[in-house]
Amino acid sequence: MSELIQQMGDKVHNRNVEISTFECKQGGIIVQAELKDNRLQSYYKFNGEKSAPHLVHHMIIRMHVEGPGLTIKAIEAEMPGIPRTDCIETQKSLDIVKGMSIAPGFTAKIKQILGGANGCSHLTTLLLAMGPAAVQGYWAHFARKPLPEKLPADTMNQYLIDTCWVWRKEGKLAKEFL
């Protein structure tokens, strides 16, 4: 048994993020992501009030993505569970990503335009997780039909090459498919 497992005590918090991809009737895909933060133990608020365990954050983002450029055509957010009523004001902050492509630089751009006081850190976290999931979901959708004999090099370079160690430019897999 690992040393860290042996050191674990009571669980105090859990965060669940689930991201699913659906085909869109208008073409492309719809990516839906849901975040839930649960406080699992009683805790004290900043004002000294004691609070029972409960769901602190429950947020959902849906975005319509069309390929092959993985352009965000529409995006919407729901906030069924928030700790403060003012949080709802950040719901429309995601509108700024309409028209963006999920491509190299997406993560940095999202952090720049929605980070800090520009948005909700939890919606931003969820949107950042949706980028790679949208790429996977698009390819899962696209690959339901036979793929071309060889994907165009620009497509490979944009979505696969240097995205991880296995797909590094100098690696065996990249050389095989380029």
C-alpha positions in Angstrom: 0.0 0.0 0.0 1.3 3.5 -0.8 2.5 5.8 1.9 0.1 8.5 0.9 -2.9 6.2 1.0 -1.8 5.2 4.5 -1.8 8.9 5.5 -5.4 9.6 4.3 -8.0 10.4 6.9 -11.6 11.5 6.5 -12.7 12.7 3.1 -13.7 16.4 3.4 -14.5 17.4 -0.2 -15.0 15.9 -3.6 -15.3 17.4 -7.1 -16.9 15.5 -9.9 -16.5 16.6 -13.5 -18.3 14.7 -16.2 -18.0 15.6 -19.9 -20.0 14.0 -22.6 -20.2 14.5 -26.3 -23.4 14.2 -28.4 -24.0 14.5 -32.1 -25.8 17.7 -33.0 -28.8 17.6 -35.2 -27.6 20.7 -37.0 -24.2 19.2 -37.6 -21.1 19.0 -35.5 -21.2 18.0 -31.9 -22.6 19.3 -28.6 -20.2 18.9 -25.6 -21.8 19.0 -22.2 -19.8 19.4 -19.0 -21.0 19.2 -15.4 -19.1 20.2 -12.3 -20.3 19.3 -8.8 -18.4 20.3 -5.6 -19.5 18.6 -2.4 -18.4 19.6 1.1 -18.5 16.3 2.9 -18.0 17.5 6.5 -19.5 20.3 8.5 -17.5 23.5 8.2 -17.5 27.2 9.3 -18.2 30.0 7.0 -16.3 33.3 7.0 -18.9 34.9 9.2 -18.4 32.1 11.8 -21.7 30.3 11.0 -21.5 26.5 11.0 -22.8 24.8 7.9 -23.7 21.2 7.3 -22.2 19.2 4.5 -23.8 20.0 1.2 -23.4 20.6 -2.6 -21.6 23.9 -2.9 -21.2 24.2 -6.7 -23.3 22.6 -9.5 -22.6 24.1 -12.9 -23.2 22.9 -16.4 -21.8 24.2 -19.7 -23.0 23.1 -23.2 -21.3 24.1 -26.4 -22.0 23.4 -30.0 -18.7 22.7 -31.9 -18.3 22.3 -35.6 -15.2 20.8 -37.3 -12.8 20.3 -38.7 -11.7 23.6 -37.2 -13.5 22.8 -34.0 -15.2 26.2 -33.9 -17.5 27.0 -31.0 -20.8 28.0 -32.6 -22.8 28.4 -29.4 -22.3 28.1 -25.7 -24.6 28.2 -22.7 -24.2 27.8 -18.9 -26.5 26.7 -16.2 -25.8 27.2 -12.5 -28.3 25.1 -10.6 -26.2 25.2 -7.4 -24.1 28.2 -6.4 -23.0 29.5 -3.0 -23.9 33.1 -3.6 -26.7 34.7 -5.6 -24.2 37.1 -7.2 -22.4 34.1 -8.9 -25.2 33.9 -11.5 -23.9 37.2 -12.9 -20.9 35.3 -14.4 -23.2 33.0 -16.4 -23.0 35.1 -19.6 -19.2 35.6 -19.3 -18.7 32.6 -21.5 -20.4 34.3 -24.5 -17.0 35.8 -25.4 -15.7 32.3 -26.6 -18.3 32.1 -29.4 -16.4 31.9 -32.7 -13.2 30.6 -31.1 -11.5 27.5 -32.3 -10.4 24.7 -30.0 -6.8 24.5 -31.2 -3.3 25.1 -29.8 -3.4 28.2 -27.6 -7.0 27.6 -26.5 -6.1 27.1 -22.9 -4.0 30.2 -22.6 -6.7 32.3 -24.4 -9.4 31.1 -22.0 -7.3 31.9 -19.0 -6.5 35.3 -20.4 -10.1 36.3 -21.1 -12.0 34.5 -18.3 -9.4 34.2 -15.6 -9.4 36.1 -12.3 -12.1 38.8 -11.9 -13.2 38.3 -15.5 -15.3 35.3 -14.8 -16.1 32.4 -12.5 -13.1 30.2 -11.6 -15.4 27.1 -11.6 -16.9 27.8 -15.0 -13.4 28.6 -16.3 -12.1 25.3 -14.9 -14.9 23.4 -16.5 -14.4 25.1 -19.9 -10.7 24.4 -19.8 -11.5 20.7 -19.3 -13.9 20.8 -22.2 -11.2 21.7 -24.8 -9.4 18.4 -24.9 -12.7 16.5 -24.4 -14.2 18.3 -27.4 -11.2 17.2 -29.5 -11.7 13.6 -28.3 -15.5 13.8 -28.8 -15.2 15.3 -32.3 -12.8 12.5 -33.4 -15.1 9.9 -31.8 -18.0 11.3 -33.8 -16.0 11.8 -37.0 -14.5 8.2 -36.8 -17.9 6.5 -36.8 -17.4 6.4 -40.6 -14.3 5.0 -42.2 -11.4 7.5 -42.1 -9.5 8.6 -45.2 -6.4 6.5 -46.0 -4.2 9.3 -44.7 -5.3 12.4 -42.8 -3.9 15.7 -44.1 -0.6 16.7 -42.5 -2.1 20.1 -41.4 -4.8 18.2 -39.5 -2.3 15.9 -37.9 -0.1 18.8 -36.9 -3.0 20.9 -35.5 -4.6 18.2 -33.4 -2.1 15.4 -32.7 1.6 16.2 -33.2 3.3 17.4 -30.0 0.2 17.1 -27.9 1.9 14.4 -25.8 5.0 12.3 -25.6 3.6 9.5 -27.7 2.6 12.0 -30.5 5.9 14.0 -30.3 7.2 15.1 -33.7 10.3 13.0 -33.4 8.4 9.9 -32.2 7.6 6.7 -34.0 3.9 7.3 -34.2 4.2 10.8 -35.8 6.7 9.5 -38.3 4.4 6.6 -39.2 1.4 8.8 -39.9 3.1 11.9 -41.4 
